[in-house]
Amino acid sequence: MDNIRLLINMKAIRPNLRLILATNLKKHRKMLNLSQEKLAEIANLSWQTVNSIECHRTWVSDKTLESLADALKIDTYQLLLPVIDIEPKTISHTEAVKKLVKIKRVFDDSFNEIVNVIK
């Protein structure tokens, strides 16, 4: 039972690659002022494919990933990098402490479960 809970917890913190790809694709496409249709044309894809990827409804083959990266003039891996929100957000000291305590609890629980599995 503990192993199942651990796997569920680990799955919950695993990044959603479809969402990461969708966000990065849209960000890079907009940086170049390209419509979905124009990007699809440059990458030799249908606009429906680009739309499905950006709406994170579908995954892509390595060939499609390379075509999109080439069309955007970026390295393929850049489409799969986790999205980092670089805009600073102001929160109160109390909120910050609450968030840190919550993160610590999750970390402690996960760490203890891993230790128990190893034992």
For each residue, the residues with C-beta under 8 A, 3 or more apart:
1: 4 5
2: 5 6 113 116 117
3: 6 7 117
4: 1 7 8
5: 1 2 8 9 113
6: 2 3 9 10 110 113 114 117
7: 3 4 10 11
8: 4 5 11 12
9: 5 6 12 13 109 110 113
10: 6 7 13 14 110
11: 7 8 14
12: 8 9
13: 9 10
14: 10 11
15: 19 20 82
16: 19 20 56
17: 20 21 59 80
18: 21 22 56 57 58 59
19: 15 16 22 23 56 83
20: 15 16 17 23 24 80 81 82 83
21: 17 18 24 25 53 56 59 60 65 79 80
22: 18 19 25 26 53 54 55 56
23: 19 20 26 27 83
24: 20 21 27 28 78 79 80 81 83
25: 21 22 28 29 50 53 54 68 72 79
26: 22 23 29 30 54
27: 23 24 30 31
28: 24 25 31 32 72 74 78 79
29: 25 26 32 34 36 39 50 54 72
30: 26 27 33 34
31: 27 28
32: 28 29 72 73
33: 30
34: 29 30 38 39 42
35: 38 39
36: 29 39 40 47 50 51 54
37: 40 41 47 50
38: 34 35 41 42
39: 29 34 35 36 42 43 45 50 68 71 72
40: 36 37 43 45 46 47 49 50
41: 37 38 44
42: 34 38 39 71
43: 39 40 50 64 67 68 70 71
44: 41 67
45: 39 40 49 50 64 67 68
46: 40 49 50
47: 36 37 40 50 51
48: 51 52
49: 40 45 46 52 53 58 64
50: 25 29 36 37 39 40 43 45 46 47 53 54 68
51: 36 47 48 54 55
52: 48 49 55 57 58
53: 21 22 25 49 50 56 57 58 60 68
54: 22 25 26 29 36 50 51
55: 22 51 52
56: 16 18 19 21 22 53
57: 18 52 53
58: 18 49 52 53
59: 17 18 21
60: 21 53 64 65 68
61: 64 65
62: 65 66
63: 66 67
64: 43 45 49 60 61 67 68
65: 21 60 61 62 68 69 76 79 80
66: 62 63 69 70 76
67: 43 44 45 63 64 70 71
68: 25 39 43 45 50 53 60 64 65 71 72 79
69: 65 66 72 74 75 76 78 79
70: 43 66 67 73
71: 39 42 43 67 68
72: 25 28 29 32 39 68 69 79
73: 32 70
74: 28 69 78 79
75: 69 78
76: 65 66 69 79 80
77: 80 81
78: 24 28 69 74 75 81
79: 21 24 25 28 65 68 69 72 74 76
80: 17 20 21 24 65 76 77
81: 20 24 77 78
82: 15 20
83: 19 20 23 24
84:
85: 89
86:
87:
88:
89: 85
90:
91: 95 96 99
92: 95 96
93: 96 97
94: 97 98
95: 91 92 98 99
96: 91 92 93 99 100
97: 93 94 100 101
98: 94 95 101 102
99: 91 95 96 102 103
100: 96 97 103 104
101: 97 98 104 105
102: 98 99 105 106
103: 99 100 106 107
104: 100 101 107 108
105: 101 102 108 109
106: 102 103 109 110
107: 103 104 110 111
108: 104 105 111 112
109: 9 105 106 112 113
110: 6 9 10 106 107 113 114
111: 107 108 114 115
112: 108 109 115 116
113: 2 5 6 9 109 110 116 117
114: 6 110 111 117 118
115: 111 112 118 119
116: 2 112 113 119
117: 2 3 6 113 114
118: 114 115
119: 115 116
